[in-house]
Amino acid sequence: MRLSFTAGVFPLIILLMLGCKPNATDRINNAASIGSISRLPENPLEMTPMAVSLQPEAKTMSTLYGNGIAAKRLRDGADYAPGSVLYLVTWKGKADPDWFGARIPDRVTAIERISFGQNGQKSYTFFKGPAWDSALDLKKEERLAIILSIPIAKSP
């Protein structure tokens, strides 16, 4: 009995060792970085993620980020306070090489920034990403309304 158990464990260990990928340097998704867009006043990826959305028909994915003041809305449920800054970062999606059927961010399509002034005025700025599709027609007021209507993720 002990011999059959040992004979079954060795092939399992060998399969596990062969299945491991030794080179982990290619595991970082540098294409999804926003480092190539240097005109941004701050890095939105260092802010608090507030909502995620997928657009399967366009094969894109977006994340809404907010600074510390905007992130208070996650806890308090109030409107955005003066000094809040929001970023909507949109990526083209691509197939995940490690998980069948999964999609991961590829290249940045667009970054949209909304800031809230002291008197409640909203400022909208659009930054083109390297994967920008010029067929998309953006209207400032329309995009402002869409971004502000995104439901915020609820945290326990």
C-alpha positions in Angstrom: 0.0 0.0 0.0 2.8 2.3 0.8 4.5 1.7 -2.5 1.3 2.6 -4.5 0.9 5.8 -2.5 4.5 6.8 -3.1 4.2 5.9 -6.8 1.2 8.2 -7.1 2.8 11.1 -5.3 6.0 11.3 -7.4 4.2 11.9 -10.7 2.1 14.6 -9.1 5.1 16.4 -7.7 6.8 16.2 -11.1 3.7 17.6 -12.9 3.6 20.5 -10.4 7.2 21.3 -10.9 6.9 21.3 -14.7 3.8 23.4 -14.6 5.4 26.3 -12.8 6.7 29.2 -14.9 10.2 30.2 -13.8 10.3 33.5 -15.6 8.0 36.0 -13.8 9.3 39.1 -15.5 6.8 38.9 -18.3 3.9 38.8 -15.8 3.7 42.6 -15.5 1.2 44.2 -17.8 3.3 47.3 -18.9 1.0 48.0 -21.8 -1.8 49.0 -19.4 0.3 51.6 -17.7 -0.5 55.3 -18.0 3.1 56.4 -17.9 3.1 57.4 -21.5 0.5 60.2 -20.8 2.7 62.7 -19.1 0.2 65.6 -19.2 -1.7 64.3 -16.2 -1.5 66.4 -13.1 -1.5 63.3 -10.9 -1.4 59.6 -11.3 -5.0 58.3 -11.1 -3.8 54.7 -10.5 -2.5 55.8 -7.1 -6.0 57.1 -6.1 -8.9 55.1 -4.6 -10.8 52.9 -7.1 -14.5 53.8 -6.7 -16.3 51.8 -9.5 -15.5 49.4 -12.3 -17.4 49.0 -15.6 -17.1 46.7 -18.6 -18.3 47.5 -22.1 -18.3 44.1 -23.8 -19.6 45.4 -27.2 -16.7 47.9 -27.4 -14.2 45.5 -25.8 -13.2 48.1 -23.2 -13.1 48.3 -19.4 -13.1 51.4 -17.2 -12.3 52.2 -13.6 -13.4 55.4 -11.8 -10.8 56.7 -9.4 -11.1 59.4 -6.8 -8.8 61.4 -4.5 -9.1 61.2 -0.7 -11.9 63.9 -0.7 -13.9 62.1 -3.4 -13.4 58.8 -1.7 -15.3 60.1 1.4 -18.4 59.6 -0.8 -17.7 55.8 -0.5 -18.1 56.0 3.2 -20.6 58.8 3.7 -22.8 58.5 0.6 -22.8 62.3 0.3 -22.3 64.4 -2.9 -18.8 65.2 -4.0 -17.2 67.9 -1.8 -15.2 70.9 -3.2 -11.7 69.7 -3.9 -12.8 66.3 -5.2 -11.0 64.9 -8.2 -12.3 62.0 -10.3 -10.6 60.1 -13.1 -12.2 57.7 -15.4 -9.5 55.5 -17.0 -10.6 53.4 -20.0 -8.5 50.6 -21.5 -9.0 48.3 -24.5 -9.3 44.7 -23.4 -7.3 41.8 -24.5 -7.4 38.0 -23.9 -5.6 36.9 -20.8 -2.8 34.5 -21.8 -3.1 32.6 -18.5 -6.8 32.2 -18.1 -9.1 31.0 -20.9 -12.0 33.3 -21.5 -10.7 36.1 -19.2 -9.9 39.6 -20.4 -7.3 42.0 -19.0 -6.5 45.7 -19.8 -4.4 46.3 -22.8 -3.6 49.9 -23.8 -5.1 53.1 -22.4 -7.9 54.4 -24.7 -8.8 57.6 -22.8 -8.5 59.3 -19.4 -11.1 61.8 -18.3 -10.7 64.1 -15.3 -13.4 65.9 -13.3 -12.5 68.3 -10.6 -14.9 70.1 -8.2 -14.2 73.8 -7.4 -15.0 75.7 -4.2 -18.3 77.1 -5.6 -19.5 73.7 -6.9 -18.3 74.3 -10.5 -17.1 71.2 -12.3 -14.1 71.2 -14.6 -13.8 68.4 -17.2 -10.5 67.5 -19.0 -10.0 64.8 -21.6 -6.6 63.1 -22.3 -6.2 60.8 -25.3 -4.5 57.5 -24.7 -2.2 55.7 -27.2 -5.1 53.4 -28.2 -7.6 56.3 -28.8 -10.2 55.5 -31.4 -11.0 58.7 -33.3 -14.4 57.4 -34.3 -15.6 58.1 -30.8 -17.3 61.4 -30.5 -17.0 63.0 -27.1 -19.3 65.8 -25.9 -18.2 67.5 -22.7 -21.5 67.9 -21.0 -22.7 64.4 -22.0 -19.5 62.8 -20.7 -19.7 64.8 -17.5 -23.2 63.6 -16.8 -22.3 60.0 -17.7 -19.3 59.9 -15.4 -21.2 61.5 -12.5 -24.0 59.0 -12.9 -21.8 55.9 -12.5 -22.9 54.1 -9.4 -20.3 54.0 -6.7 -19.2 50.6 -5.3 -20.5 49.9 -1.8 -17.9 48.7 0.6 -18.8 46.7 3.8 
